[in-house]
Amino acid sequence: MDSLRNKPLEQALQALAGSESRFRALLEGVEKISVQGYDAERRVIFWNAASEQLYGYSREEALGRPLEELIIPPPMRPLVIEATRQWLAAGVVSTPAEELVLQHKNGSPVHVFSSHTMQRNSRGEAELYCVDIDLSERVRAEARRSELEAQLREAQKLEAMGTLAGGIAHDFNNILGAILGNVALALEQLPAEHPATAHLGLIRIGGQRARSLVQQILAFSRRQPQELRVVQLQALVQESLALLRTALPPGVQLVLSLADQPLHVRADATQIQQVLINLCTNAWHALAGGVGRVEVGLSAEHHAGSPARAHLWVRDEGSGIDAATRSRLFEPFFTTKPQGQGTGLGLAVAHGIVLAHQGEIQVDSQPGVGSCFHLYLPLLQGGELPAELAPEPALELSLRAVGQGQHIVYVDDDEVMRLTVHGLLQRQGWRVSLCAEPEQALSLVRAGGVDLLVSDYNMPACTGLELARRLALIAPALPVLLSSGHVTEALLAEARSLGVRGLIRKEQTLEELAPLVRQVLGGGAIS
């Protein structure tokens, strides 16, 4: 009778054991969902394969150990201990599912969506089960999106800086054009032995240097398709370093070592300059405390059976680079600089530019001994150098009278520039009318007797292009020249489409204005 009475109990226990076995088998077989079970003392009693994958501990390592020692970061451990005590006392899990950052065996963070449940085993003992869904992919995607958004903001900032540089260049080139033009007028009126000529000569040299600096800034900030031309590397390196020296910290010594023989390559000068300035900037950033020496060198390499190459290098005395970092140097978005001080794009872009030039970039570095970046570019030999390298005749800067009294209208909202151009053109034999606004110029043209109109491009009421468009309607045969402190490819294209005969760079007014006027009034075409 006793055996009959105990049989239903045995069957119930067997069913419960079977159910528990199936429950554990189910949890074990779930892929990508980590499940850990632990008892009232928080000792691990269940650890599925997904937990091994997510947290790095094997089942053998995890079973029997307190859960908090395995995957709970130290700051969270008191909270976890107290929470499990409360759950066990209440007989129910009271914490909702939430996102947590737990800990891998190697100490790295593990982002999970975590929930808990309480179960009773066949002996009626409470067991807690933690179900974690790995959020690492989502976290990486969000981090990548944030990084890309930061890069986009950086690109937009650079684009805005380029636009700002163009505007500043226009205004600054107005000033330079006026300075250089008036210096030329003053020198023309003074005898060579006059004491002031030496000082005026120094003003001219300073103005020319400032003009060169503005052009380098514009070239460096301008985004345009790759334009390969024959480039003399010594001149390019010297120009780049002249631009760089204005930003160098006082403790950095910049040393130049250039080959005596001129070295020519076919390259986009702006892009090679971008690479060189990026490498030099990285070099001085690598110097401890911003103090030390950066060497820039250029030489030719000739090896039997191999084409000649130009070798350009940048060497620093910084802390050096370990092998692991060297292997990733040219990866996009990889940077060793602190947050906010580097985009991780500089070397990646440099690498792409050098490869596009059929060249090669290498780095030699060891921790504690500094770094040296090597650029190799195909070198042009004597027979490969085109005739375009022949020296161009110097521009005629004489202000002697060459005009025959033709009537020129000059339009510019800048009074200093108007007066400067008036002096230059009148001194060379042309009759000049000055206009501060386009409407004044249109009135003069309507009155007749105008042989040429020269207009500034950037004016507040009406651009030079708009003025040229209106002139084409009332005087289609009248030749028009435009002047701008920032000549771009887009401006050139639109000017040509409107029939504008030529563009004068404001900072080159002294050199370009009279030859263009003479060519137009003599019937020549401007390309």
C-alpha positions as CSV (number, residue, x, y, z in Angstrom):
1,M,0.0,0.0,0.0
2,D,2.8,2.4,0.9
3,S,4.5,1.8,-2.5
4,L,1.2,2.5,-4.2
5,R,0.8,5.7,-2.2
6,N,4.3,6.9,-3.1
7,K,4.1,6.1,-6.8
8,P,2.3,9.4,-7.7
9,L,4.9,11.3,-5.8
10,E,7.7,9.5,-7.6
11,Q,6.1,10.1,-10.9
12,A,5.8,13.9,-10.1
13,L,9.4,14.0,-9.1
14,Q,10.5,12.3,-12.2
15,A,8.4,14.6,-14.3
16,L,9.9,17.6,-12.5
17,A,13.4,16.3,-13.0
18,G,12.6,15.7,-16.7
19,S,11.2,19.2,-17.0
20,E,14.3,20.7,-15.3
21,S,16.5,18.7,-17.7
22,R,14.6,19.9,-20.7
23,F,14.7,23.5,-19.4
24,R,18.5,23.3,-19.0
25,A,18.8,21.7,-22.4
26,L,16.8,24.6,-23.9
27,L,18.9,27.2,-22.2
28,E,22.1,25.4,-23.3
29,G,21.0,25.3,-26.9
30,V,20.1,29.0,-27.3
31,E,22.6,30.7,-29.5
32,K,23.8,34.3,-29.0
33,I,21.8,34.5,-25.8
34,S,24.0,34.2,-22.7
35,V,22.3,32.5,-19.7
36,Q,23.9,32.1,-16.3
37,G,22.3,30.4,-13.3
38,Y,23.3,30.9,-9.7
39,D,22.1,29.8,-6.3
40,A,21.3,31.8,-3.1
41,E,25.0,32.3,-2.4
42,R,25.4,33.6,-6.0
43,R,27.5,30.6,-6.9
44,V,27.3,29.7,-10.6
45,I,25.3,26.5,-11.2
46,F,24.7,27.0,-14.9
47,W,26.8,28.5,-17.7
48,N,25.8,28.0,-21.3
49,A,27.9,28.0,-24.4
50,A,26.8,31.6,-25.3
51,S,28.1,32.7,-21.9
52,E,31.5,31.2,-22.7
53,Q,31.6,33.1,-25.9
54,L,30.4,36.4,-24.5
55,Y,32.4,36.5,-21.3
56,G,35.5,34.4,-22.1
57,Y,35.1,31.9,-19.2
58,S,34.7,28.2,-19.9
59,R,31.9,26.3,-18.1
60,E,34.6,24.6,-16.0
61,E,36.1,28.0,-14.9
62,A,32.7,29.5,-14.1
63,L,30.8,26.7,-12.2
64,G,31.0,27.1,-8.4
65,R,32.4,30.6,-8.4
66,P,30.5,33.7,-7.2
67,L,28.9,35.5,-10.2
68,E,30.2,38.9,-9.1
69,E,33.8,37.7,-9.3
70,L,33.3,36.7,-13.0
71,I,31.3,39.3,-14.9
72,I,30.3,42.1,-12.5
73,P,32.6,45.2,-12.5
74,P,33.8,46.1,-9.0
75,P,31.7,49.3,-8.6
76,M,28.5,47.2,-9.3
77,R,29.2,44.3,-7.0
78,P,27.7,45.7,-3.8
79,L,24.5,46.6,-5.7
80,V,24.2,43.1,-7.2
81,I,24.7,41.4,-3.8
82,E,22.0,43.6,-2.2
83,A,19.6,43.1,-5.1
84,T,19.9,39.3,-5.1
85,R,19.4,39.3,-1.3
86,Q,16.2,41.4,-1.7
87,W,14.9,39.1,-4.5
88,L,15.4,36.0,-2.5
89,A,13.7,37.5,0.6
90,A,10.7,38.6,-1.5
91,G,10.6,35.5,-3.6
92,V,10.4,37.5,-6.8
93,V,12.7,39.5,-9.1
94,S,11.8,43.1,-8.7
95,T,14.3,44.7,-11.1
96,P,13.1,45.3,-14.7
97,A,15.2,44.3,-17.7
98,E,17.8,46.9,-18.5
99,E,21.0,47.7,-20.4
100,L,24.2,47.0,-18.4
101,V,27.9,47.2,-19.0
102,L,29.4,44.0,-17.5
103,Q,32.9,42.6,-17.7
104,H,34.8,40.2,-19.9
105,K,37.5,37.8,-18.5
106,N,40.1,40.1,-20.0
107,G,38.7,43.1,-18.2
108,S,37.1,44.7,-21.3
109,P,33.5,46.0,-21.1
110,V,30.6,43.9,-22.3
111,H,27.4,45.7,-23.3
112,V,24.3,43.6,-22.7
113,F,20.5,43.8,-22.4
114,S,20.0,41.9,-19.1
115,S,16.9,40.4,-17.5
116,H,16.5,38.1,-14.5
117,T,14.1,35.3,-13.5
118,M,13.7,33.2,-10.4
119,Q,13.0,29.4,-10.6
120,R,12.6,26.6,-8.0
121,N,14.5,23.4,-8.5
122,S,13.3,19.9,-7.7
123,R,14.3,20.4,-4.1
124,G,12.3,23.6,-3.8
125,E,15.4,25.8,-3.6
126,A,15.4,29.2,-5.3
127,E,17.7,29.6,-8.3
128,L,18.3,32.8,-10.2
129,Y,18.8,33.0,-13.9
130,C,20.3,35.9,-15.8
131,V,19.6,36.2,-19.5
132,D,22.0,38.6,-21.4
133,I,21.6,39.6,-25.0
134,D,24.9,40.9,-26.5
135,L,24.7,44.5,-27.6
136,S,28.3,44.8,-28.7
137,E,27.4,45.1,-32.4
138,R,24.9,47.8,-31.8
139,V,27.3,49.7,-29.5
140,R,30.1,49.5,-32.2
141,A,27.6,50.7,-34.8
142,E,26.6,53.6,-32.7
143,A,30.2,54.5,-31.9
144,R,31.0,54.2,-35.7
145,R,28.1,56.5,-36.5
146,S,29.2,59.0,-33.8
147,E,32.7,58.9,-35.3
148,L,31.4,59.4,-38.8
149,E,29.2,62.3,-37.6
150,A,32.3,63.8,-36.0
151,Q,34.3,63.4,-39.2
152,L,31.4,65.0,-41.2
153,R,31.4,68.0,-38.8
154,E,35.2,68.2,-39.2
155,A,34.8,68.1,-43.0
156,Q,32.2,70.8,-42.9
157,K,34.4,72.9,-40.6
158,L,37.3,72.5,-43.1
159,E,35.0,73.5,-46.0
160,A,33.8,76.5,-44.1
161,M,37.4,77.4,-43.3
162,G,38.2,77.1,-47.0
163,T,35.3,79.5,-47.9
164,L,36.5,81.9,-45.2
165,A,40.0,81.7,-46.5
166,G,38.7,82.7,-50.0
167,G,36.9,85.7,-48.6
168,I,39.9,86.8,-46.5
169,A,42.2,86.3,-49.5
170,H,40.0,88.6,-51.6
171,D,40.2,91.4,-49.1
172,F,43.9,90.8,-48.4
173,N,44.7,90.7,-52.0
174,N,43.0,94.0,-52.5
175,I,45.4,95.5,-50.0
176,L,48.4,93.8,-51.5
177,G,47.5,94.9,-55.0
178,A,47.2,98.5,-53.8
179,I,50.5,98.3,-51.8
180,L,52.5,96.8,-54.7
181,G,50.9,99.1,-57.3
182,N,51.6,102.2,-55.4
183,V,55.1,101.1,-54.6
184,A,55.7,100.7,-58.3
185,L,54.3,104.1,-59.0
186,A,56.5,105.7,-56.4
187,L,59.6,104.0,-57.6
188,E,58.9,105.1,-61.1
189,Q,58.8,108.7,-60.0
190,L,61.9,108.7,-57.9
191,P,65.5,108.6,-59.2
192,A,67.4,105.4,-58.4
193,E,69.7,107.3,-55.9
194,H,66.9,108.7,-53.8
195,P,67.1,107.5,-50.2
196,A,63.5,106.4,-50.2
197,T,64.0,103.9,-53.0
198,A,65.7,101.3,-50.7
199,H,62.8,101.5,-48.3
200,L,60.2,101.2,-51.0
201,G,62.1,98.2,-52.3
202,L,61.8,96.5,-48.9
203,I,58.1,97.3,-48.9
204,R,57.8,95.6,-52.3
205,I,59.7,92.5,-51.1
206,G,57.5,92.2,-48.1
207,G,54.3,92.6,-50.2
208,Q,55.5,89.9,-52.6
209,R,56.2,87.5,-49.7
210,A,52.7,88.2,-48.3
211,R,51.2,87.6,-51.7
212,S,53.0,84.3,-52.0
213,L,51.8,83.2,-48.5
214,V,48.2,84.0,-49.4
215,Q,48.4,81.9,-52.5
216,Q,49.8,79.0,-50.6
217,I,47.0,79.1,-48.1
218,L,44.5,79.2,-50.8
219,A,46.1,76.3,-52.7
220,F,46.2,74.2,-49.6
221,S,42.6,74.8,-48.6
222,R,41.2,74.4,-52.2
223,R,39.5,71.2,-53.1
224,Q,39.9,70.3,-56.8
225,P,40.6,67.3,-59.0
226,Q,44.1,66.0,-59.2
227,E,46.1,68.0,-61.7
228,L,49.5,66.4,-62.6
229,R,52.1,68.7,-63.8
230,V,55.9,68.7,-63.9
231,V,57.0,69.9,-60.4
232,Q,60.5,70.9,-59.2
233,L,60.6,69.3,-55.8
234,Q,63.2,71.5,-54.2
235,A,61.0,74.6,-54.8
236,L,57.9,72.8,-53.6
237,V,59.5,71.7,-50.4
238,Q,60.9,75.2,-49.6
239,E,57.5,76.7,-50.3
240,S,55.8,74.2,-48.0
241,L,58.2,74.7,-45.2
242,A,57.9,78.5,-45.5
243,L,54.2,78.1,-44.9
244,L,54.8,75.6,-42.1
245,R,57.3,77.9,-40.2
246,T,54.5,80.4,-39.5
247,A,52.8,77.8,-37.2
248,L,55.9,76.0,-35.7
249,P,56.2,76.2,-31.9
250,P,59.3,78.1,-30.8
251,G,61.0,75.0,-29.4
252,V,60.9,73.1,-32.7
253,Q,64.0,73.3,-34.9
254,L,63.2,72.6,-38.6
255,V,66.2,71.4,-40.6
256,L,66.3,71.1,-44.4
257,S,68.6,68.8,-46.4
258,L,68.0,69.1,-50.1
259,A,69.8,67.6,-53.1
260,D,71.8,70.1,-55.1
261,Q,70.6,68.7,-58.5
262,P,67.0,69.9,-59.4
263,L,64.6,66.9,-59.1
264,H,61.4,66.9,-61.1
265,V,58.3,64.7,-60.8
266,R,54.9,64.7,-62.4
267,A,52.6,65.5,-59.5
268,D,49.7,67.6,-58.2
269,A,51.8,70.2,-56.3
270,T,48.9,71.0,-53.9
271,Q,48.5,67.3,-52.9
272,I,52.2,66.7,-52.4
273,Q,52.3,69.9,-50.3
274,Q,49.4,68.6,-48.2
275,V,51.2,65.3,-47.6
276,L,54.4,67.1,-46.6
277,I,52.7,69.5,-44.2
278,N,50.8,66.7,-42.6
279,L,53.9,64.6,-42.0
280,C,55.8,67.6,-40.6
281,T,52.9,68.5,-38.3
282,N,52.8,64.9,-37.0
283,A,56.5,65.1,-36.5
284,W,56.5,68.1,-34.2
285,H,53.4,66.8,-32.3
286,A,55.6,63.7,-31.6
287,L,58.3,65.7,-29.9
288,A,58.1,65.5,-26.1
289,G,57.1,68.9,-24.7
290,G,57.1,70.4,-28.2
291,V,60.9,70.7,-28.1
292,G,63.3,69.1,-30.5
293,R,64.4,68.7,-34.1
294,V,62.4,67.8,-37.3
295,E,64.5,67.1,-40.4
296,V,63.1,67.3,-43.9
297,G,65.3,65.8,-46.7
298,L,65.2,65.3,-50.4
299,S,67.5,63.2,-52.6
300,A,67.6,61.0,-55.8
301,E,67.8,57.3,-55.7
302,H,69.3,55.3,-58.6
303,H,69.5,51.5,-58.4
304,A,70.5,49.2,-61.3
305,G,67.5,47.7,-63.0
306,S,65.0,50.0,-61.3
307,P,63.5,53.4,-62.3
308,A,65.0,56.4,-60.6
309,R,63.0,57.8,-57.7
310,A,62.8,61.0,-55.7
311,H,63.2,60.3,-52.0
312,L,61.5,62.7,-49.6
313,W,61.7,62.1,-45.9
314,V,60.6,63.6,-42.6
315,R,62.4,62.6,-39.4
316,D,61.6,63.5,-35.8
317,E,63.2,62.9,-32.4
318,G,59.9,61.9,-30.8
319,S,58.9,58.9,-28.7
320,G,58.7,56.5,-31.7
321,I,56.0,54.1,-32.7
322,D,55.6,50.4,-31.6
323,A,55.0,47.6,-34.1
324,A,51.3,47.2,-33.3
325,T,50.7,50.9,-34.0
326,R,52.9,51.0,-37.1
327,S,50.7,48.2,-38.6
328,R,47.6,50.4,-38.4
329,L,49.1,53.9,-39.2
330,F,47.5,54.2,-42.6
331,E,44.0,53.0,-41.6
332,P,41.2,55.6,-41.9
333,F,40.1,57.0,-38.6
334,F,43.0,55.4,-36.7
335,T,44.8,58.0,-34.4
336,T,47.0,57.9,-31.4
337,K,46.3,61.5,-30.5
338,P,44.0,62.5,-27.6
339,Q,40.3,62.9,-28.3
340,G,39.6,66.1,-30.2
341,Q,43.2,66.5,-31.4
342,G,43.2,64.2,-34.4
343,T,40.7,62.9,-37.0
344,G,42.7,59.8,-37.9
345,L,42.5,60.8,-41.6
346,G,45.8,62.6,-42.2
347,L,48.1,59.6,-42.9
348,A,45.3,57.6,-44.6
349,V,44.8,60.6,-47.1
350,A,48.6,60.9,-47.4
351,H,48.9,57.2,-48.3
352,G,46.1,57.5,-50.9
353,I,47.8,60.6,-52.5
354,V,51.2,58.9,-52.8
355,L,49.7,55.8,-54.3
356,A,47.8,57.9,-56.8
357,H,51.1,59.4,-57.9
358,Q,52.5,55.8,-58.5
359,G,54.7,56.3,-55.4
360,E,55.3,54.6,-52.1
361,I,55.3,55.7,-48.5
362,Q,57.1,53.8,-45.7
363,V,57.9,54.4,-42.0
364,D,60.9,53.5,-39.9
365,S,60.4,53.8,-36.2
366,Q,61.1,52.2,-32.8
367,P,59.9,53.2,-29.4
368,G,62.3,55.7,-27.9
369,V,64.3,56.5,-31.0
370,G,61.9,58.7,-33.1
371,S,60.3,58.1,-36.5
372,C,61.2,58.7,-40.1
373,F,58.5,58.7,-42.9
374,H,59.8,58.1,-46.4
375,L,58.1,59.1,-49.6
376,Y,59.2,57.8,-53.0
377,L,58.0,59.3,-56.3
378,P,58.9,58.4,-59.9
379,L,61.7,60.8,-60.9
380,L,61.6,62.4,-64.4
381,Q,64.9,62.2,-66.3
382,G,66.3,64.6,-68.8
383,G,64.7,63.1,-71.8
384,E,61.3,63.0,-70.0
385,L,61.3,66.7,-69.1
386,P,58.9,68.6,-71.4
387,A,59.6,72.0,-73.0
388,E,57.2,73.6,-70.5
389,L,60.1,73.7,-68.1
390,A,61.9,76.3,-70.2
391,P,62.2,79.5,-68.1
392,E,59.4,81.9,-68.9
393,P,60.3,85.4,-69.9
394,A,60.1,87.8,-67.0
395,L,56.9,89.9,-66.9
396,E,57.5,93.5,-68.0
397,L,57.0,95.7,-65.0
398,S,57.9,99.0,-66.7
399,L,55.3,101.7,-66.4
400,R,56.3,103.5,-69.6
401,A,53.4,104.9,-71.8
402,V,52.1,102.3,-74.2
403,G,48.5,103.4,-74.5
404,Q,47.1,105.8,-77.1
405,G,44.5,107.5,-75.0
406,Q,41.8,104.8,-75.2
407,H,39.0,105.2,-72.7
408,I,39.0,102.6,-69.9
409,V,36.2,102.3,-67.3
410,Y,37.4,100.7,-64.0
411,V,34.7,99.5,-61.5
412,D,35.6,98.7,-57.9
413,D,34.0,99.3,-54.5
414,D,37.4,99.6,-52.9
415,E,38.6,103.3,-53.1
416,V,42.3,102.5,-52.6
417,M,42.2,100.0,-55.4
418,R,40.4,102.4,-57.7
419,L,43.0,105.1,-57.2
420,T,45.8,102.6,-57.5
421,V,44.6,101.3,-60.9
422,H,43.9,104.8,-62.0
423,G,47.5,105.7,-61.4
424,L,48.9,102.6,-63.1
425,L,46.7,102.9,-66.2
426,Q,47.0,106.7,-66.6
427,R,50.8,106.5,-66.2
428,Q,50.9,104.1,-69.2
429,G,48.9,106.3,-71.5
430,W,45.2,105.4,-71.1
431,R,42.3,107.6,-70.2
432,V,40.6,106.2,-67.1
433,S,37.1,106.8,-65.6
434,L,36.6,105.4,-62.1
435,C,33.3,104.0,-60.8
436,A,32.4,102.8,-57.3
437,E,29.2,101.2,-58.4
438,P,28.1,99.2,-61.5
439,E,25.2,101.6,-62.3
440,Q,27.8,104.4,-62.8
441,A,29.7,102.2,-65.2
442,L,26.5,101.3,-67.1
443,S,25.7,105.0,-67.5
444,L,29.1,105.7,-68.9
445,V,28.9,102.8,-71.4
446,R,25.4,104.0,-72.6
447,A,26.9,107.5,-73.2
448,G,29.4,105.9,-75.6
449,G,33.1,106.4,-76.1
450,V,34.3,103.5,-73.9
451,D,36.9,101.2,-75.3
452,L,37.3,98.7,-72.4
453,L,35.7,98.0,-69.0
454,V,37.6,96.4,-66.2
455,S,35.5,95.4,-63.1
456,D,36.1,93.9,-59.7
457,Y,34.3,90.6,-59.3
458,N,33.2,90.7,-55.7
459,M,31.1,93.9,-55.1
460,P,28.1,94.2,-52.7
461,A,25.4,95.5,-55.1
462,C,26.3,93.5,-58.2
463,T,29.0,91.0,-59.0
464,G,31.4,91.6,-61.9
465,L,29.8,88.6,-63.7
466,E,26.3,90.2,-63.4
467,L,27.7,93.5,-64.7
468,A,29.3,91.6,-67.7
469,R,25.9,89.9,-68.3
470,R,24.1,93.3,-68.4
471,L,26.9,94.9,-70.6
472,A,26.4,92.1,-73.1
473,L,22.8,93.3,-73.7
474,I,23.6,97.0,-74.2
475,A,27.2,96.9,-75.6
476,P,27.9,93.3,-76.9
477,A,31.1,94.4,-78.7
478,L,32.6,96.1,-75.6
479,P,35.5,94.0,-74.2
480,V,35.4,93.2,-70.5
481,L,38.1,92.2,-68.0
482,L,37.4,91.0,-64.5
483,S,39.6,91.3,-61.4
484,S,39.4,89.1,-58.3
485,G,41.3,88.4,-55.2
486,H,40.3,84.8,-55.4
487,V,40.2,83.3,-58.9
488,T,38.7,79.8,-59.0
489,E,38.0,77.3,-61.7
490,A,34.3,78.0,-61.4
491,L,34.8,81.7,-61.8
492,L,37.0,81.2,-64.9
493,A,34.4,78.9,-66.5
494,E,31.5,81.3,-65.9
495,A,33.5,84.3,-67.1
496,R,34.3,82.5,-70.3
497,S,30.7,81.6,-70.9
498,L,29.8,85.3,-70.6
499,G,32.5,86.3,-73.1
500,V,34.8,88.0,-70.5
501,R,38.1,88.5,-72.2
502,G,40.4,87.8,-69.2
503,L,40.7,87.5,-65.5
504,I,43.2,89.6,-63.4
505,R,44.3,88.3,-60.0
506,K,44.1,91.3,-57.6
507,E,47.4,90.6,-56.0
508,Q,49.0,90.4,-59.5
509,T,47.5,93.7,-60.7
510,L,50.9,95.3,-61.3
511,E,52.1,92.4,-63.4
512,E,48.9,91.4,-65.2
513,L,46.7,94.5,-65.7
514,A,48.7,96.4,-68.4
515,P,49.6,93.4,-70.5
516,L,46.0,92.3,-70.6
517,V,44.7,95.8,-71.4
518,R,47.3,96.1,-74.2
519,Q,46.4,92.7,-75.6
520,V,42.7,93.4,-75.6
521,L,42.9,96.9,-77.0
522,G,45.3,95.5,-79.6
523,G,42.7,92.9,-80.7
524,G,44.3,89.9,-79.1
525,A,42.2,87.1,-77.6
526,I,42.5,86.1,-74.0
527,S,42.4,82.4,-73.1
